[in-house]
Amino acid sequence: MQVTARAKYNQNKFSLASIKTFLIWSFTLTVCFLVVGFPLGFVLASIGVLITVALHAVMPVSSVLLVGSIFLALNVLVVLLGAATLTFKGIKPQDVSWLSWLHGTAELQYSKTYASCPLTCEIPEGK
């Protein structure tokens, strides 16, 4: 009985960890797509406008809705498929070196130096 309960607990723990990893990957890929993929989004929007203009002759009312929803669905699908692929391959966000900003261990590139420090750093406390 205990072995079965322990196996179920480990399985639930693994599935919760997988869900957490999937959600973190979804967030990370969404942020990266918004920040880094902005020029790509601009190109996609331009292509979408051209397709909308071409479809306007066939279906004038719903061409914008159709093209907009298709492009939005494709973007969401790419992010979710990428997150699922990374999750099922077992790649954790903590293992990726360029994601240090995600888990709060960003490397400091320089230290702060205050302007008053050369004047006050050498003065003893008692004087």
C-alpha positions as a Markdown table, in Angstrom:
| # | Residue | x | y | z |
|---|---|---|---|---|
| 1 | Met | 0.0 | 0.0 | 0.0 |
| 2 | Gln | 2.8 | 2.4 | 0.9 |
| 3 | Val | 4.7 | 1.6 | -2.2 |
| 4 | Thr | 1.7 | 2.4 | -4.4 |
| 5 | Ala | 1.0 | 5.6 | -2.5 |
| 6 | Arg | 4.6 | 6.7 | -2.8 |
| 7 | Ala | 4.6 | 5.9 | -6.6 |
| 8 | Lys | 1.5 | 8.0 | -7.0 |
| 9 | Tyr | 3.0 | 10.8 | -5.0 |
| 10 | Asn | 6.2 | 10.8 | -7.2 |
| 11 | Gln | 4.1 | 10.7 | -10.3 |
| 12 | Asn | 2.0 | 13.7 | -9.2 |
| 13 | Lys | 5.1 | 15.5 | -8.2 |
| 14 | Phe | 6.6 | 14.9 | -11.6 |
| 15 | Ser | 3.4 | 16.1 | -13.4 |
| 16 | Leu | 3.3 | 19.3 | -11.3 |
| 17 | Ala | 6.9 | 20.0 | -12.1 |
| 18 | Ser | 6.2 | 19.4 | -15.8 |
| 19 | Ile | 3.3 | 21.8 | -15.6 |
| 20 | Lys | 5.4 | 24.4 | -13.8 |
| 21 | Thr | 8.2 | 24.1 | -16.4 |
| 22 | Phe | 5.7 | 24.3 | -19.3 |
| 23 | Leu | 4.2 | 27.5 | -17.8 |
| 24 | Ile | 7.6 | 29.1 | -17.2 |
| 25 | Trp | 8.6 | 28.2 | -20.8 |
| 26 | Ser | 5.3 | 29.7 | -22.1 |
| 27 | Phe | 6.0 | 33.0 | -20.2 |
| 28 | Thr | 9.6 | 33.1 | -21.3 |
| 29 | Leu | 8.9 | 32.5 | -25.0 |
| 30 | Thr | 6.1 | 35.0 | -25.0 |
| 31 | Val | 8.3 | 37.7 | -23.5 |
| 32 | Cys | 11.1 | 36.9 | -25.9 |
| 33 | Phe | 8.7 | 37.0 | -28.8 |
| 34 | Leu | 7.4 | 40.4 | -27.7 |
| 35 | Val | 10.8 | 41.9 | -27.1 |
| 36 | Val | 13.1 | 40.3 | -29.6 |
| 37 | Gly | 10.5 | 39.3 | -32.2 |
| 38 | Phe | 9.1 | 42.8 | -32.6 |
| 39 | Pro | 10.6 | 43.3 | -36.1 |
| 40 | Leu | 9.1 | 39.9 | -37.1 |
| 41 | Gly | 5.8 | 41.0 | -35.7 |
| 42 | Phe | 5.9 | 44.1 | -37.9 |
| 43 | Val | 6.6 | 42.0 | -41.0 |
| 44 | Leu | 3.8 | 39.6 | -40.1 |
| 45 | Ala | 1.4 | 42.6 | -39.6 |
| 46 | Ser | 2.4 | 44.0 | -43.0 |
| 47 | Ile | 1.8 | 40.6 | -44.6 |
| 48 | Gly | -1.6 | 40.4 | -42.8 |
| 49 | Val | -2.6 | 43.8 | -44.1 |
| 50 | Leu | -1.8 | 42.7 | -47.7 |
| 51 | Ile | -3.8 | 39.5 | -47.2 |
| 52 | Thr | -6.7 | 41.5 | -45.7 |
| 53 | Val | -6.8 | 43.9 | -48.7 |
| 54 | Ala | -6.7 | 40.9 | -51.1 |
| 55 | Leu | -9.5 | 39.2 | -49.2 |
| 56 | His | -11.6 | 42.3 | -48.9 |
| 57 | Ala | -13.0 | 41.8 | -52.5 |
| 58 | Val | -14.2 | 38.3 | -51.6 |
| 59 | Met | -15.5 | 38.8 | -48.1 |
| 60 | Pro | -15.6 | 42.5 | -47.2 |
| 61 | Val | -16.9 | 42.3 | -43.6 |
| 62 | Ser | -14.9 | 39.5 | -42.0 |
| 63 | Ser | -11.6 | 39.6 | -43.8 |
| 64 | Val | -9.9 | 41.6 | -41.0 |
| 65 | Leu | -11.3 | 39.4 | -38.4 |
| 66 | Leu | -10.3 | 36.2 | -40.2 |
| 67 | Val | -6.7 | 37.3 | -40.9 |
| 68 | Gly | -6.2 | 38.8 | -37.5 |
| 69 | Ser | -7.5 | 35.7 | -35.7 |
| 70 | Ile | -5.4 | 33.4 | -37.9 |
| 71 | Phe | -2.2 | 35.4 | -37.2 |
| 72 | Leu | -2.9 | 35.6 | -33.4 |
| 73 | Ala | -3.7 | 31.8 | -33.3 |
| 74 | Leu | -0.5 | 31.0 | -35.2 |
| 75 | Asn | 1.6 | 33.1 | -32.7 |
| 76 | Val | 0.0 | 31.4 | -29.7 |
| 77 | Leu | 0.4 | 28.0 | -31.3 |
| 78 | Val | 4.1 | 28.6 | -32.0 |
| 79 | Val | 4.7 | 29.7 | -28.4 |
| 80 | Leu | 2.8 | 26.7 | -26.9 |
| 81 | Leu | 4.4 | 24.2 | -29.2 |
| 82 | Gly | 7.8 | 25.6 | -28.4 |
| 83 | Ala | 7.1 | 25.4 | -24.7 |
| 84 | Ala | 5.7 | 21.9 | -25.0 |
| 85 | Thr | 8.8 | 20.8 | -27.0 |
| 86 | Leu | 11.2 | 22.2 | -24.5 |
| 87 | Thr | 9.3 | 20.7 | -21.6 |
| 88 | Phe | 9.1 | 17.2 | -23.1 |
| 89 | Lys | 12.8 | 17.2 | -24.0 |
| 90 | Gly | 13.4 | 17.8 | -20.3 |
| 91 | Ile | 15.1 | 21.2 | -20.7 |
| 92 | Lys | 14.5 | 23.3 | -17.6 |
| 93 | Pro | 14.7 | 27.1 | -17.6 |
| 94 | Gln | 17.2 | 27.0 | -14.8 |
| 95 | Asp | 19.6 | 25.1 | -17.0 |
| 96 | Val | 19.7 | 27.7 | -19.7 |
| 97 | Ser | 22.6 | 30.2 | -19.2 |
| 98 | Trp | 21.0 | 33.2 | -20.9 |
| 99 | Leu | 17.9 | 33.0 | -18.8 |
| 100 | Ser | 19.6 | 34.2 | -15.6 |
| 101 | Trp | 17.2 | 37.2 | -15.5 |
| 102 | Leu | 14.3 | 34.8 | -15.1 |
| 103 | His | 15.3 | 33.3 | -11.8 |
| 104 | Gly | 16.9 | 36.3 | -10.2 |
| 105 | Thr | 20.6 | 35.5 | -10.6 |
| 106 | Ala | 21.6 | 38.2 | -13.1 |
| 107 | Glu | 25.3 | 38.9 | -13.2 |
| 108 | Leu | 26.3 | 42.4 | -12.2 |
| 109 | Gln | 28.5 | 44.0 | -14.9 |
| 110 | Tyr | 29.7 | 46.9 | -12.8 |
| 111 | Ser | 29.6 | 48.1 | -9.2 |
| 112 | Lys | 28.2 | 51.4 | -8.1 |
| 113 | Thr | 30.5 | 54.2 | -7.2 |
| 114 | Tyr | 29.0 | 57.2 | -5.5 |
| 115 | Ala | 30.3 | 60.7 | -6.3 |
| 116 | Ser | 30.7 | 61.6 | -2.6 |
| 117 | Cys | 32.8 | 58.5 | -1.8 |
| 118 | Pro | 36.2 | 59.9 | -2.5 |
| 119 | Leu | 35.5 | 62.8 | -0.1 |
| 120 | Thr | 33.9 | 60.8 | 2.7 |
| 121 | Cys | 35.1 | 57.3 | 2.6 |
| 122 | Glu | 38.5 | 58.0 | 4.3 |
| 123 | Ile | 37.0 | 60.0 | 7.2 |
| 124 | Pro | 36.8 | 58.1 | 10.4 |
| 125 | Glu | 33.5 | 57.7 | 12.2 |
| 126 | Gly | 34.5 | 59.5 | 15.4 |
| 127 | Lys | 35.5 | 62.9 | 13.9 |
